[in-house]
Amino acid sequence: MFKIMPINEDGVVGMKLTGTLRDADYQAAAPDLEELLTRVSPVRVLLDWEDFEGWDEEAAAHAFHFRMSHRSDFERIAILGGHRHEENAKKLAEDLGEVEMRLFDIDERDAAMAWLTG
């Protein structure tokens, strides 16, 4: 599942990915994400990967294409879920280029928000 939460008063958008992200999940969320990036760019993202297990092959390909076409639309990304997501975070950082990105344990939500808004 891929869920986008509204931008909060600090200008941070939340995104929660759970399970294995399937292409249908990605396709359902992509228009909302595209629309968001037309309104706010660059955006700061709190990415909740607590229960995220990865992408299926089609979703990974579409997500890669999206990231490559929106490299300048992300300012900072805080990933909740700890170091078990280090490899996925490295791949995301490589694809997005200059974006600032940090991993936080799931119980460090406040620290992640402080870093995003600081």
Residue pairs with C-beta under 8 A, 6 or more apart in sequence:
1 16
1 17
1 18
1 19
1 21
1 25
2 15
2 16
2 17
2 21
2 25
2 26
2 28
2 29
3 15
3 16
3 17
3 29
4 13
4 14
4 15
4 29
4 32
4 33
4 36
5 13
5 14
5 15
5 16
6 13
6 14
7 13
7 36
7 40
7 43
8 14
10 113
10 116
10 117
11 40
11 43
11 44
11 117
12 44
12 45
12 46
12 113
12 116
12 117
13 36
13 40
13 43
13 44
13 45
13 46
14 45
14 46
14 47
14 48
15 45
15 46
15 47
15 48
16 48
17 47
17 48
17 49
17 52
18 50
18 51
18 52
19 51
19 52
19 53
20 53
20 54
20 55
20 56
21 52
21 54
21 55
21 56
21 59
21 63
22 56
22 58
22 59
23 56
23 58
23 59
23 62
25 59
26 55
26 58
26 59
26 62
26 63
27 62
30 62
30 66
33 66
36 43
37 43
37 70
37 73
41 72
41 73
42 72
42 73
42 74
42 75
43 73
43 74
43 75
44 74
44 75
44 76
44 77
44 78
44 116
44 117
45 74
45 76
45 77
45 78
45 116
46 78
46 80
46 109
46 112
46 113
46 116
47 77
47 78
47 79
47 80
48 80
48 81
49 79
49 80
49 81
49 85
49 88
50 80
50 81
50 106
52 81
52 85
52 88
54 60
54 88
55 63
64 95
67 92
67 95
67 96
68 95
70 96
71 95
71 96
71 97
71 98
71 99
72 98
74 96
74 99
75 99
75 100
76 99
76 100
76 101
76 115
76 116
77 92
77 96
77 99
77 100
77 101
77 102
78 101
78 102
78 104
78 112
78 113
78 115
78 116
79 85
79 89
79 92
79 101
79 102
79 103
79 104
80 104
80 105
80 106
80 108
80 109
80 112
81 103
81 104
81 105
81 106
82 103
82 104
82 105
82 106
83 103
85 103
86 103
89 101
89 103
92 101
93 99
93 101
102 112
102 115
104 111
104 112
104 115
